[in-house]
Amino acid sequence: MKRIGILGGSSDQATAEYYRRLNAAVNARLGGWNTAELLVSSMNFALAEAWVRSANWDAAAQYLSERAAALETAGADLLICVSNTLHRVAERFTAGRRIPFLHIVDPTAAAIRAQGLTRIGLLGTKPVMATDFLKRRYQERFGIEVLVPAPDDQDAVDRIIFDELCRGRFLPEAKARYLAIVDALVAAGAGGVILGCTEIPLLIGPSDRPGVPMFDTVALHVEAAVDLALG
């Protein structure tokens, strides 16, 4: 079994969910008392919050480059990052690494294409929705057109992520707002919705809208990482 290096802490809620799901996925495959071989580098989330709020991507790239190097030195055989948003600097923090990096978009896009979809909605932080660093990868590598919410809905999604979900608060009003935004994306022509922030699956999921395909980036990332770890 290969050892998975995790760039975590952004947020602790998402990191804990990755830890739980990676161990459960390995046990489901191997049975018995088997769990995953993991190395976790968990940052102070205040750092990530400040980088994102101020668009200080240089600081993010420098910090994550140091942590990625530390994970490789500690014995990680592959690398993942638990934040869709911090993938903005993935090319920079993986530069010079000898171990493979599993990009969060790739397994998500593969699942979307497997369902025959080419037009999809995207929920995430404001940088994920309002800029094109993830949307471009979906489009250029996989031919998937990405729709995003209206600007005021983007603000609401972002606020709920930072002020509530990242602090472990999962409120019914927030869930209702997210589902209304999902409905608006579907009405605009989306064939499904990417849960493109790793805290969002803690609030909404497929059971909330059974007729709408929802692509949980945590679940898909975890399954692909376990495939690599056990392959």
Secondary structure as UniProt FT lines:
FT   STRAND          4..8
FT   TURN            10..11
FT   HELIX           12..30
FT   TURN            32..33
FT   STRAND          38..42
FT   HELIX           45..54
FT   HELIX           57..74
FT   STRAND          78..81
FT   HELIX           85..89
FT   HELIX           90..93
FT   TURN            94..96
FT   HELIX           105..114
FT   TURN            115..116
FT   STRAND          119..123
FT   HELIX           126..130
FT   HELIX           133..142
FT   STRAND          145..147
FT   HELIX           151..163
FT   HELIX           165..167
FT   HELIX           172..187
FT   TURN            188..189
FT   STRAND          193..195
FT   TURN            198..199
FT   HELIX           200..202
FT   HELIX           206..208
FT   TURN            210..211
FT   STRAND          214..216
FT   HELIX           217..230
//
